[in-house]
Amino acid sequence: MRPVYAGLIGFGTVGSGVVRLLLEQQERFQRRLGCPLVLKKIADIDLVRPRPVAVPAELLTLRAQEIIDDPEIDIVIELMGGTTEAHELVRAAIARGKHVVTANKALLALHGNELFQNAAAAGVAIGYEASVCGGIPIILTLRQGLAANAIHEIFGILNGTSNYILTKMAASCASFQEALQEAQILGFAEADPTLDVEGLDAAHKLALLMALAYGAQIDFDSIHVEGITHLEPLDIQFAKEFGYQIKLLAITRDDGQQVEARVHPTMIPQDHIMASVLGVHNAVYITGDAVGSILLYGRGAGMMPTASSVAADLIELAYAVRNGRQGWIPPLGVPDAASKRRAVKPLTDIITNYYIRFAAQDRPGVLSKISGILAKYDISIAAVIQKGRGQRGSVPIVMITHEAREANVQMALAEIQHLDVVTEAAKLIRIEDPNLDAAQI
């Protein structure tokens, strides 16, 4: 029986994990497939750097194009990252009739509609389990395990770096910069952490989850994105006083007409199961009409967890090659997903609860002025904390609102900002708590 041949582009951390699995688990893979799965070539721009796995020199090349051009290679594993050269190489692999496995969420969030259409036309598949939440099988779950469900909502803690930073800030009252520095020292954050802390990495992943959940095009540009860089220990402490934890949540919700698509810091009740997701772990909380609510939890990154997901896709596609199978479940779950769109609700139309912190002069009547403007825009206050009576200078006034429309909240804050007693821009954090009312605060 002819082996199935794979070529790897990108011999970094995850690539090293994939190579380790392919070399150490050859017998297991062969038992599953009924034929050998052979790693024929590895391409990287640096072949000298030490790696945790040794490979024969003849497997290595500086030219990724060698893998694309090799007619024996059935599956191309793209782990180089980026959205430029990786895009060209994946397109070329598909055009040559090769299956592709990738962990590149940015590539798929920005170019997935095109690449999935190209793959369908070429009769090949793209596996991308490792692109979202590392070792957690969330793609498999949405594409197959929950195929009988209409997905009502997804809450995701999709970025381990941000979750580690927020966990540290909550545990020790550290500032954002202090928590980030520790994450970098421990290797949990990159030297340039922008994609993580500004919410873009989570948004890339949410775009893929939404496309799977709704069987529609990937629409990254429709997602509202906020990061965690503006959060202060003061807000985390006030959140605790109200009974909440702050998480960077990726949220999508289907109301039957439109879907929500947003990534931002969110307060959730301390007794919510997602509040216990700490450190670098990821979690995805899914509600379907048949299954109800489920939680997938685990390591969202790292060499071996991510390599595990890459290997799972590799085995599935190798099985297709081995058996000459021409049909498989479409990458987004339904055949017409790449041509179908879902209307995304503008952020201004969402209705939720809000935490708002004002900095104001410590004078009589300040609270009534602020609450009067909120009432003008149909914003009802559920709870207030006002500290610093008798102190000089600005003092915090913190409010939790009942459900309100985002547009009204933004208009109210713009008007309040012009009050002469308000000394700086208000801090706003959205709340996800369906049971919120004044009696429960």
C-alpha beads as a LAMMPS data file, in Angstrom:
LAMMPS data file: protein, C-alpha beads

441 atoms
440 bonds

1 atom types
1 bond types

-500.0 500.0 xlo xhi
-500.0 500.0 ylo yhi
-500.0 500.0 zlo zhi

Masses

1 110.0

Atoms # bond

1 1 1 0.000 0.000 0.000
2 1 1 1.414 3.368 -1.066
3 1 1 2.222 5.701 1.855
4 1 1 0.463 9.028 2.264
5 1 1 3.075 11.771 2.026
6 1 1 2.965 15.099 3.866
7 1 1 5.129 18.199 3.633
8 1 1 5.524 20.731 6.448
9 1 1 6.030 24.461 5.891
10 1 1 7.074 26.116 9.138
11 1 1 9.369 24.326 11.604
12 1 1 8.738 26.533 14.640
13 1 1 7.207 25.644 17.976
14 1 1 4.039 24.004 16.698
15 1 1 5.831 22.558 13.688
16 1 1 8.304 20.873 16.025
17 1 1 5.403 19.341 17.929
18 1 1 3.872 18.009 14.728
19 1 1 7.198 16.496 13.664
20 1 1 7.541 14.862 17.069
21 1 1 4.108 13.266 16.763
22 1 1 4.743 12.066 13.217
23 1 1 8.072 10.507 14.178
24 1 1 7.097 9.080 17.554
25 1 1 3.602 7.889 16.682
26 1 1 4.279 6.296 13.287
27 1 1 2.957 2.918 14.365
28 1 1 -0.240 4.366 15.841
29 1 1 -0.927 6.440 12.736
30 1 1 -0.314 3.451 10.471
31 1 1 -2.747 1.326 12.474
32 1 1 -5.403 4.005 12.085
33 1 1 -4.815 4.537 8.379
34 1 1 -3.835 1.082 7.173
35 1 1 -0.797 2.584 5.463
36 1 1 2.264 4.622 6.438
37 1 1 1.964 8.380 6.923
38 1 1 5.332 9.781 5.883
39 1 1 6.705 13.272 6.473
40 1 1 8.668 13.740 3.267
41 1 1 9.928 17.310 3.490
42 1 1 10.188 20.192 6.005
43 1 1 10.649 23.795 4.868
44 1 1 11.713 26.713 7.036
45 1 1 13.673 29.930 6.642
46 1 1 16.023 28.911 9.491
47 1 1 17.412 25.395 9.487
48 1 1 20.170 26.063 12.035
49 1 1 18.193 27.066 15.129
50 1 1 18.066 24.294 17.772
51 1 1 14.766 22.470 18.014
52 1 1 13.373 19.966 20.512
53 1 1 13.202 17.244 17.879
54 1 1 15.938 15.924 15.604
55 1 1 15.284 15.157 11.944
56 1 1 17.489 13.855 9.147
57 1 1 19.148 16.662 7.191
58 1 1 17.754 15.356 3.902
59 1 1 14.222 16.215 5.066
60 1 1 15.044 19.919 5.387
61 1 1 14.848 22.648 2.788
62 1 1 14.837 26.415 2.687
63 1 1 12.428 26.433 -0.252
64 1 1 8.764 25.916 0.565
65 1 1 8.078 25.718 -3.147
66 1 1 9.785 22.308 -3.207
67 1 1 6.892 20.950 -1.170
68 1 1 4.316 22.530 -3.468
69 1 1 6.071 21.178 -6.564
70 1 1 6.619 17.627 -5.302
71 1 1 4.010 15.439 -7.050
72 1 1 4.262 12.742 -4.364
73 1 1 3.206 15.017 -1.503
74 1 1 -0.516 14.640 -0.861
75 1 1 -0.979 17.006 2.089
76 1 1 0.673 20.348 2.817
77 1 1 0.860 21.430 6.474
78 1 1 1.127 25.230 6.692
79 1 1 2.460 26.442 10.046
80 1 1 4.522 29.422 8.955
81 1 1 1.955 32.029 10.006
82 1 1 1.312 35.394 8.420
83 1 1 -1.186 36.253 5.716
84 1 1 0.942 37.087 2.676
85 1 1 3.366 34.324 1.731
86 1 1 1.232 31.751 3.522
87 1 1 -1.744 32.821 1.409
88 1 1 0.194 32.341 -1.811
89 1 1 1.571 28.961 -0.771
90 1 1 -1.813 27.616 0.330
91 1 1 -3.399 28.820 -2.927
92 1 1 -0.619 27.134 -4.877
93 1 1 -0.982 23.876 -2.951
94 1 1 -4.717 23.792 -3.627
95 1 1 -4.139 24.529 -7.310
96 1 1 -1.786 21.524 -7.420
97 1 1 -4.525 19.296 -5.998
98 1 1 -3.035 18.954 -2.519
99 1 1 -5.014 18.896 0.706
100 1 1 -4.014 21.546 3.265
101 1 1 -3.813 21.530 7.060
102 1 1 -3.271 24.889 8.752
103 1 1 -3.310 26.506 12.186
104 1 1 -3.389 29.995 10.650
105 1 1 -6.538 31.696 11.988
106 1 1 -5.572 35.112 10.600
107 1 1 -5.157 33.656 7.114
108 1 1 -8.570 31.992 7.215
109 1 1 -10.337 34.929 8.865
110 1 1 -9.124 37.228 6.080
111 1 1 -8.948 34.864 3.078
112 1 1 -10.916 31.783 4.095
113 1 1 -13.901 32.398 1.811
114 1 1 -11.622 32.421 -1.235
115 1 1 -9.493 29.474 -0.102
116 1 1 -12.466 27.271 0.788
117 1 1 -14.064 27.992 -2.596
118 1 1 -10.789 27.197 -4.374
119 1 1 -10.442 23.945 -2.448
120 1 1 -13.993 22.873 -3.321
121 1 1 -13.357 23.592 -7.000
122 1 1 -10.097 21.620 -6.894
123 1 1 -11.650 18.663 -5.060
124 1 1 -9.415 18.980 -2.007
125 1 1 -10.020 19.817 1.648
126 1 1 -8.645 22.274 4.197
127 1 1 -8.275 21.136 7.802
128 1 1 -8.040 23.926 10.367
129 1 1 -8.852 22.475 13.779
130 1 1 -5.697 23.968 15.273
131 1 1 -6.604 27.505 14.201
132 1 1 -9.021 28.023 17.112
133 1 1 -8.280 27.162 20.749
134 1 1 -5.217 24.979 20.215
135 1 1 -5.960 21.468 21.445
136 1 1 -9.699 21.991 22.050
137 1 1 -11.714 20.245 19.282
138 1 1 -14.086 23.161 18.732
139 1 1 -14.102 23.005 14.909
140 1 1 -15.039 19.317 14.983
141 1 1 -17.716 20.027 17.582
142 1 1 -19.433 22.772 15.580
143 1 1 -19.018 21.157 12.182
144 1 1 -20.095 17.644 13.147
145 1 1 -20.972 17.117 16.799
146 1 1 -23.589 19.886 16.875
147 1 1 -24.744 19.547 13.277
148 1 1 -28.326 18.871 14.415
149 1 1 -28.470 22.117 16.409
150 1 1 -29.331 25.693 15.649
151 1 1 -26.643 27.588 17.545
152 1 1 -28.183 30.353 19.632
153 1 1 -25.027 31.827 21.148
154 1 1 -21.324 31.343 21.712
155 1 1 -19.241 32.912 24.489
156 1 1 -15.531 32.295 24.048
157 1 1 -12.399 32.965 26.059
158 1 1 -10.297 32.508 22.961
159 1 1 -6.973 34.130 23.841
160 1 1 -4.793 32.676 26.578
161 1 1 -2.454 35.667 26.802
162 1 1 -5.252 38.092 27.631
163 1 1 -6.851 35.619 30.011
164 1 1 -3.555 35.210 31.862
165 1 1 -3.182 38.990 32.171
166 1 1 -6.723 39.430 33.497
167 1 1 -6.246 36.539 35.934
168 1 1 -3.069 38.161 37.251
169 1 1 -4.693 41.585 37.571
170 1 1 -7.628 40.118 39.495
171 1 1 -5.476 38.012 41.818
172 1 1 -2.851 40.601 42.784
173 1 1 -4.249 44.031 41.832
174 1 1 -1.413 44.294 39.305
175 1 1 -1.591 46.913 36.580
176 1 1 -2.020 45.873 32.972
177 1 1 1.637 46.628 32.238
178 1 1 2.848 44.640 35.254
179 1 1 0.728 41.627 34.298
180 1 1 1.825 41.850 30.661
181 1 1 5.482 41.976 31.650
182 1 1 5.092 38.847 33.748
183 1 1 3.303 37.082 30.882
184 1 1 6.202 37.962 28.580
185 1 1 8.812 36.727 31.064
186 1 1 6.944 33.411 31.375
187 1 1 6.613 33.059 27.608
188 1 1 2.820 33.466 27.569
189 1 1 2.968 36.761 25.643
190 1 1 4.934 37.751 22.553
191 1 1 7.433 40.603 22.529
192 1 1 4.806 42.427 20.461
193 1 1 1.520 41.360 22.099
194 1 1 -0.727 43.621 20.014
195 1 1 -2.801 40.894 18.349
196 1 1 -3.529 39.309 21.721
197 1 1 -4.177 42.267 24.005
198 1 1 -6.059 44.342 21.423
199 1 1 -8.535 41.509 20.822
200 1 1 -7.616 40.834 17.187
201 1 1 -6.525 37.240 17.739
202 1 1 -9.824 36.462 19.451
203 1 1 -11.709 38.207 16.645
204 1 1 -9.973 36.077 14.001
205 1 1 -11.115 32.982 15.866
206 1 1 -14.634 34.300 16.401
207 1 1 -14.987 34.908 12.659
208 1 1 -14.346 31.206 12.033
209 1 1 -16.661 30.051 14.814
210 1 1 -19.464 32.260 13.500
211 1 1 -19.071 30.921 9.968
212 1 1 -19.325 27.367 11.333
213 1 1 -22.183 28.126 13.716
214 1 1 -24.329 29.828 11.071
215 1 1 -23.142 28.086 7.891
216 1 1 -22.270 31.412 6.318
217 1 1 -19.370 33.388 4.931
218 1 1 -16.494 34.405 7.140
219 1 1 -16.973 38.125 7.784
220 1 1 -14.100 39.375 9.923
221 1 1 -14.707 43.048 9.179
222 1 1 -18.159 42.909 10.787
223 1 1 -16.785 42.096 14.262
224 1 1 -16.569 44.881 16.838
225 1 1 -13.197 44.551 18.592
226 1 1 -11.921 46.057 21.839
227 1 1 -8.878 44.930 23.781
228 1 1 -7.871 44.967 27.437
229 1 1 -5.123 47.601 27.438
230 1 1 -7.389 50.271 28.958
231 1 1 -8.482 48.173 31.944
232 1 1 -7.375 49.339 35.379
233 1 1 -7.100 47.465 38.686
234 1 1 -9.754 49.828 40.070
235 1 1 -12.335 48.482 37.625
236 1 1 -11.449 44.889 38.440
237 1 1 -11.895 45.615 42.141
238 1 1 -15.251 47.320 41.579
239 1 1 -16.314 44.330 39.470
240 1 1 -15.594 42.065 42.447
241 1 1 -17.685 44.282 44.708
242 1 1 -20.623 43.835 42.358
243 1 1 -20.030 40.067 42.151
244 1 1 -18.382 39.917 38.713
245 1 1 -15.205 38.812 36.964
246 1 1 -13.857 40.576 33.872
247 1 1 -13.012 38.377 30.872
248 1 1 -12.105 39.191 27.294
249 1 1 -15.094 37.508 25.675
250 1 1 -15.807 36.757 22.040
251 1 1 -19.589 36.830 21.731
252 1 1 -21.999 35.887 18.990
253 1 1 -25.728 35.514 19.397
254 1 1 -28.470 34.762 16.846
255 1 1 -31.837 36.476 17.314
256 1 1 -33.304 34.893 14.176
257 1 1 -32.842 37.989 12.049
258 1 1 -29.354 39.244 12.846
259 1 1 -26.299 37.944 14.647
260 1 1 -24.134 39.746 17.159
261 1 1 -20.390 39.752 16.579
262 1 1 -18.217 41.367 19.226
263 1 1 -14.993 40.959 21.188
264 1 1 -14.502 43.115 24.273
265 1 1 -13.869 42.997 28.021
266 1 1 -17.036 41.705 29.652
267 1 1 -18.237 41.360 33.219
268 1 1 -19.763 37.985 34.014
269 1 1 -21.101 36.708 37.356
270 1 1 -18.497 35.124 39.592
271 1 1 -20.599 31.946 39.774
272 1 1 -20.754 31.587 35.978
273 1 1 -18.745 28.602 34.800
274 1 1 -16.690 30.834 32.476
275 1 1 -15.513 32.933 35.437
276 1 1 -13.476 29.949 36.671
277 1 1 -11.433 29.759 33.449
278 1 1 -8.065 31.065 34.641
279 1 1 -4.540 31.579 33.385
280 1 1 -3.714 30.653 29.804
281 1 1 -6.687 28.326 29.389
282 1 1 -9.387 28.804 26.770
283 1 1 -13.050 27.907 26.952
284 1 1 -16.007 28.018 24.584
285 1 1 -19.553 28.080 25.971
286 1 1 -22.103 27.085 23.327
287 1 1 -25.889 27.037 23.481
288 1 1 -27.782 24.963 20.898
289 1 1 -31.509 24.405 20.565
290 1 1 -31.264 20.632 21.059
291 1 1 -28.185 20.110 23.213
292 1 1 -28.665 23.082 25.534
293 1 1 -25.471 24.618 26.934
294 1 1 -22.078 22.920 26.784
295 1 1 -18.544 23.993 27.666
296 1 1 -15.301 23.024 25.949
297 1 1 -12.228 23.823 28.043
298 1 1 -8.501 23.285 27.746
299 1 1 -5.125 24.577 26.642
300 1 1 -5.644 27.075 23.877
301 1 1 -2.043 27.175 22.707
302 1 1 1.313 25.495 23.195
303 1 1 3.432 23.128 21.167
304 1 1 1.802 19.780 21.862
305 1 1 -1.873 20.764 22.338
306 1 1 -1.846 22.602 19.009
307 1 1 0.183 19.858 17.339
308 1 1 -2.464 17.397 18.508
309 1 1 -5.135 19.266 16.554
310 1 1 -2.908 19.521 13.485
311 1 1 -2.310 15.772 13.635
312 1 1 -6.051 15.090 13.932
313 1 1 -6.694 16.944 10.674
314 1 1 -3.717 15.259 9.071
315 1 1 -5.029 11.793 9.926
316 1 1 -8.497 12.632 8.622
317 1 1 -7.164 13.890 5.301
318 1 1 -4.661 11.048 5.021
319 1 1 -7.576 8.647 5.425
320 1 1 -9.339 10.405 2.548
321 1 1 -6.214 10.045 0.394
322 1 1 -5.785 6.417 1.410
323 1 1 -9.333 5.484 0.426
324 1 1 -9.663 7.683 -2.629
325 1 1 -12.659 9.359 -1.001
326 1 1 -13.960 12.310 -3.008
327 1 1 -16.499 13.628 -0.511
328 1 1 -16.130 15.038 2.999
329 1 1 -17.971 17.404 5.253
330 1 1 -17.494 20.936 3.859
331 1 1 -15.063 23.082 5.850
332 1 1 -17.829 25.395 7.100
333 1 1 -20.325 22.584 7.592
334 1 1 -22.627 23.221 4.620
335 1 1 -21.819 23.309 0.893
336 1 1 -23.191 26.805 0.222
337 1 1 -21.622 28.554 3.212
338 1 1 -19.131 30.514 1.110
339 1 1 -21.972 32.158 -0.833
340 1 1 -24.343 32.758 2.094
341 1 1 -24.294 35.842 4.308
342 1 1 -25.804 36.605 7.694
343 1 1 -26.745 40.155 8.625
344 1 1 -24.649 41.354 11.559
345 1 1 -26.325 43.554 14.158
346 1 1 -24.599 46.937 14.515
347 1 1 -23.048 47.415 17.927
348 1 1 -25.287 50.458 18.439
349 1 1 -28.338 48.152 18.353
350 1 1 -27.256 45.638 20.973
351 1 1 -29.110 45.647 24.290
352 1 1 -27.215 44.630 27.408
353 1 1 -26.220 45.805 30.886
354 1 1 -23.369 48.202 31.532
355 1 1 -20.774 49.035 34.146
356 1 1 -19.885 52.732 33.948
357 1 1 -17.253 54.490 36.065
358 1 1 -17.191 58.266 36.141
359 1 1 -14.520 60.491 37.651
360 1 1 -16.237 63.574 39.040
361 1 1 -15.716 66.400 41.478
362 1 1 -16.858 65.635 45.005
363 1 1 -19.762 68.063 45.146
364 1 1 -23.407 67.779 46.148
365 1 1 -25.730 67.113 43.219
366 1 1 -23.197 65.450 40.924
367 1 1 -24.916 62.062 41.075
368 1 1 -28.293 63.590 40.300
369 1 1 -26.914 65.405 37.248
370 1 1 -25.422 62.196 35.858
371 1 1 -28.466 60.060 36.623
372 1 1 -30.739 62.683 35.089
373 1 1 -28.945 62.473 31.762
374 1 1 -28.997 58.671 31.874
375 1 1 -32.755 58.755 32.502
376 1 1 -33.172 61.102 29.525
377 1 1 -31.828 58.285 27.327
378 1 1 -33.945 55.544 28.964
379 1 1 -31.068 54.132 30.984
380 1 1 -32.127 52.793 34.370
381 1 1 -29.611 52.433 37.208
382 1 1 -29.504 49.093 39.023
383 1 1 -26.798 49.917 41.564
384 1 1 -24.364 52.690 42.484
385 1 1 -21.118 52.889 44.426
386 1 1 -19.941 56.397 45.287
387 1 1 -16.706 56.651 47.249
388 1 1 -14.543 59.445 48.540
389 1 1 -17.047 61.745 50.242
390 1 1 -15.150 64.545 51.929
391 1 1 -12.013 64.049 49.819
392 1 1 -10.471 66.661 47.587
393 1 1 -10.303 66.306 43.821
394 1 1 -12.068 63.723 41.672
395 1 1 -13.808 60.693 43.116
396 1 1 -15.169 57.586 41.361
397 1 1 -18.886 57.147 40.829
398 1 1 -19.632 53.624 39.628
399 1 1 -22.954 52.475 38.220
400 1 1 -24.475 49.235 37.016
401 1 1 -27.366 49.712 34.606
402 1 1 -30.359 47.637 33.743
403 1 1 -30.549 46.592 30.101
404 1 1 -30.058 49.502 27.733
405 1 1 -29.405 50.088 24.058
406 1 1 -25.762 50.731 23.187
407 1 1 -26.623 53.784 21.070
408 1 1 -28.432 55.387 24.006
409 1 1 -25.551 54.668 26.360
410 1 1 -23.025 56.228 24.003
411 1 1 -25.166 59.355 23.505
412 1 1 -25.654 59.707 27.257
413 1 1 -21.919 59.370 27.945
414 1 1 -21.115 61.975 25.306
415 1 1 -23.484 64.438 26.991
416 1 1 -22.252 63.635 30.501
417 1 1 -18.677 64.223 29.389
418 1 1 -19.519 67.897 28.845
419 1 1 -20.608 68.422 32.461
420 1 1 -18.211 70.716 34.265
421 1 1 -18.150 68.358 37.259
422 1 1 -16.877 65.381 35.223
423 1 1 -13.078 65.336 35.086
424 1 1 -12.264 62.535 32.631
425 1 1 -13.853 60.206 30.108
426 1 1 -16.087 57.508 31.557
427 1 1 -14.958 53.872 31.663
428 1 1 -17.520 51.468 30.175
429 1 1 -17.579 47.681 30.402
430 1 1 -20.464 45.610 29.089
431 1 1 -22.087 42.995 31.318
432 1 1 -23.499 39.589 30.376
433 1 1 -25.847 38.644 33.226
434 1 1 -29.424 37.649 32.330
435 1 1 -30.431 37.693 35.996
436 1 1 -29.299 41.217 36.719
437 1 1 -31.656 43.446 38.708
438 1 1 -31.306 45.786 41.639
439 1 1 -32.371 43.185 44.213
440 1 1 -29.568 40.836 43.218
441 1 1 -26.705 43.333 43.284

Bonds

1 1 1 2
2 1 2 3
3 1 3 4
4 1 4 5
5 1 5 6
6 1 6 7
7 1 7 8
8 1 8 9
9 1 9 10
10 1 10 11
11 1 11 12
12 1 12 13
13 1 13 14
14 1 14 15
15 1 15 16
16 1 16 17
17 1 17 18
18 1 18 19
19 1 19 20
20 1 20 21
21 1 21 22
22 1 22 23
23 1 23 24
24 1 24 25
25 1 25 26
26 1 26 27
27 1 27 28
28 1 28 29
29 1 29 30
30 1 30 31
31 1 31 32
32 1 32 33
33 1 33 34
34 1 34 35
35 1 35 36
36 1 36 37
37 1 37 38
38 1 38 39
39 1 39 40
40 1 40 41
41 1 41 42
42 1 42 43
43 1 43 44
44 1 44 45
45 1 45 46
46 1 46 47
47 1 47 48
48 1 48 49
49 1 49 50
50 1 50 51
51 1 51 52
52 1 52 53
53 1 53 54
54 1 54 55
55 1 55 56
56 1 56 57
57 1 57 58
58 1 58 59
59 1 59 60
60 1 60 61
61 1 61 62
62 1 62 63
63 1 63 64
64 1 64 65
65 1 65 66
66 1 66 67
67 1 67 68
68 1 68 69
69 1 69 70
70 1 70 71
71 1 71 72
72 1 72 73
73 1 73 74
74 1 74 75
75 1 75 76
76 1 76 77
77 1 77 78
78 1 78 79
79 1 79 80
80 1 80 81
81 1 81 82
82 1 82 83
83 1 83 84
84 1 84 85
85 1 85 86
86 1 86 87
87 1 87 88
88 1 88 89
89 1 89 90
90 1 90 91
91 1 91 92
92 1 92 93
93 1 93 94
94 1 94 95
95 1 95 96
96 1 96 97
97 1 97 98
98 1 98 99
99 1 99 100
100 1 100 101
101 1 101 102
102 1 102 103
103 1 103 104
104 1 104 105
105 1 105 106
106 1 106 107
107 1 107 108
108 1 108 109
109 1 109 110
110 1 110 111
111 1 111 112
112 1 112 113
113 1 113 114
114 1 114 115
115 1 115 116
116 1 116 117
117 1 117 118
118 1 118 119
119 1 119 120
120 1 120 121
121 1 121 122
122 1 122 123
123 1 123 124
124 1 124 125
125 1 125 126
126 1 126 127
127 1 127 128
128 1 128 129
129 1 129 130
130 1 130 131
131 1 131 132
132 1 132 133
133 1 133 134
134 1 134 135
135 1 135 136
136 1 136 137
137 1 137 138
138 1 138 139
139 1 139 140
140 1 140 141
141 1 141 142
142 1 142 143
143 1 143 144
144 1 144 145
145 1 145 146
146 1 146 147
147 1 147 148
148 1 148 149
149 1 149 150
150 1 150 151
151 1 151 152
152 1 152 153
153 1 153 154
154 1 154 155
155 1 155 156
156 1 156 157
157 1 157 158
158 1 158 159
159 1 159 160
160 1 160 161
161 1 161 162
162 1 162 163
163 1 163 164
164 1 164 165
165 1 165 166
166 1 166 167
167 1 167 168
168 1 168 169
169 1 169 170
170 1 170 171
171 1 171 172
172 1 172 173
173 1 173 174
174 1 174 175
175 1 175 176
176 1 176 177
177 1 177 178
178 1 178 179
179 1 179 180
180 1 180 181
181 1 181 182
182 1 182 183
183 1 183 184
184 1 184 185
185 1 185 186
186 1 186 187
187 1 187 188
188 1 188 189
189 1 189 190
190 1 190 191
191 1 191 192
192 1 192 193
193 1 193 194
194 1 194 195
195 1 195 196
196 1 196 197
197 1 197 198
198 1 198 199
199 1 199 200
200 1 200 201
201 1 201 202
202 1 202 203
203 1 203 204
204 1 204 205
205 1 205 206
206 1 206 207
207 1 207 208
208 1 208 209
209 1 209 210
210 1 210 211
211 1 211 212
212 1 212 213
213 1 213 214
214 1 214 215
215 1 215 216
216 1 216 217
217 1 217 218
218 1 218 219
219 1 219 220
220 1 220 221
221 1 221 222
222 1 222 223
223 1 223 224
224 1 224 225
225 1 225 226
226 1 226 227
227 1 227 228
228 1 228 229
229 1 229 230
230 1 230 231
231 1 231 232
232 1 232 233
233 1 233 234
234 1 234 235
235 1 235 236
236 1 236 237
237 1 237 238
238 1 238 239
239 1 239 240
240 1 240 241
241 1 241 242
242 1 242 243
243 1 243 244
244 1 244 245
245 1 245 246
246 1 246 247
247 1 247 248
248 1 248 249
249 1 249 250
250 1 250 251
251 1 251 252
252 1 252 253
253 1 253 254
254 1 254 255
255 1 255 256
256 1 256 257
257 1 257 258
258 1 258 259
259 1 259 260
260 1 260 261
261 1 261 262
262 1 262 263
263 1 263 264
264 1 264 265
265 1 265 266
266 1 266 267
267 1 267 268
268 1 268 269
269 1 269 270
270 1 270 271
271 1 271 272
272 1 272 273
273 1 273 274
274 1 274 275
275 1 275 276
276 1 276 277
277 1 277 278
278 1 278 279
279 1 279 280
280 1 280 281
281 1 281 282
282 1 282 283
283 1 283 284
284 1 284 285
285 1 285 286
286 1 286 287
287 1 287 288
288 1 288 289
289 1 289 290
290 1 290 291
291 1 291 292
292 1 292 293
293 1 293 294
294 1 294 295
295 1 295 296
296 1 296 297
297 1 297 298
298 1 298 299
299 1 299 300
300 1 300 301
301 1 301 302
302 1 302 303
303 1 303 304
304 1 304 305
305 1 305 306
306 1 306 307
307 1 307 308
308 1 308 309
309 1 309 310
310 1 310 311
311 1 311 312
312 1 312 313
313 1 313 314
314 1 314 315
315 1 315 316
316 1 316 317
317 1 317 318
318 1 318 319
319 1 319 320
320 1 320 321
321 1 321 322
322 1 322 323
323 1 323 324
324 1 324 325
325 1 325 326
326 1 326 327
327 1 327 328
328 1 328 329
329 1 329 330
330 1 330 331
331 1 331 332
332 1 332 333
333 1 333 334
334 1 334 335
335 1 335 336
336 1 336 337
337 1 337 338
338 1 338 339
339 1 339 340
340 1 340 341
341 1 341 342
342 1 342 343
343 1 343 344
344 1 344 345
345 1 345 346
346 1 346 347
347 1 347 348
348 1 348 349
349 1 349 350
350 1 350 351
351 1 351 352
352 1 352 353
353 1 353 354
354 1 354 355
355 1 355 356
356 1 356 357
357 1 357 358
358 1 358 359
359 1 359 360
360 1 360 361
361 1 361 362
362 1 362 363
363 1 363 364
364 1 364 365
365 1 365 366
366 1 366 367
367 1 367 368
368 1 368 369
369 1 369 370
370 1 370 371
371 1 371 372
372 1 372 373
373 1 373 374
374 1 374 375
375 1 375 376
376 1 376 377
377 1 377 378
378 1 378 379
379 1 379 380
380 1 380 381
381 1 381 382
382 1 382 383
383 1 383 384
384 1 384 385
385 1 385 386
386 1 386 387
387 1 387 388
388 1 388 389
389 1 389 390
390 1 390 391
391 1 391 392
392 1 392 393
393 1 393 394
394 1 394 395
395 1 395 396
396 1 396 397
397 1 397 398
398 1 398 399
399 1 399 400
400 1 400 401
401 1 401 402
402 1 402 403
403 1 403 404
404 1 404 405
405 1 405 406
406 1 406 407
407 1 407 408
408 1 408 409
409 1 409 410
410 1 410 411
411 1 411 412
412 1 412 413
413 1 413 414
414 1 414 415
415 1 415 416
416 1 416 417
417 1 417 418
418 1 418 419
419 1 419 420
420 1 420 421
421 1 421 422
422 1 422 423
423 1 423 424
424 1 424 425
425 1 425 426
426 1 426 427
427 1 427 428
428 1 428 429
429 1 429 430
430 1 430 431
431 1 431 432
432 1 432 433
433 1 433 434
434 1 434 435
435 1 435 436
436 1 436 437
437 1 437 438
438 1 438 439
439 1 439 440
440 1 440 441
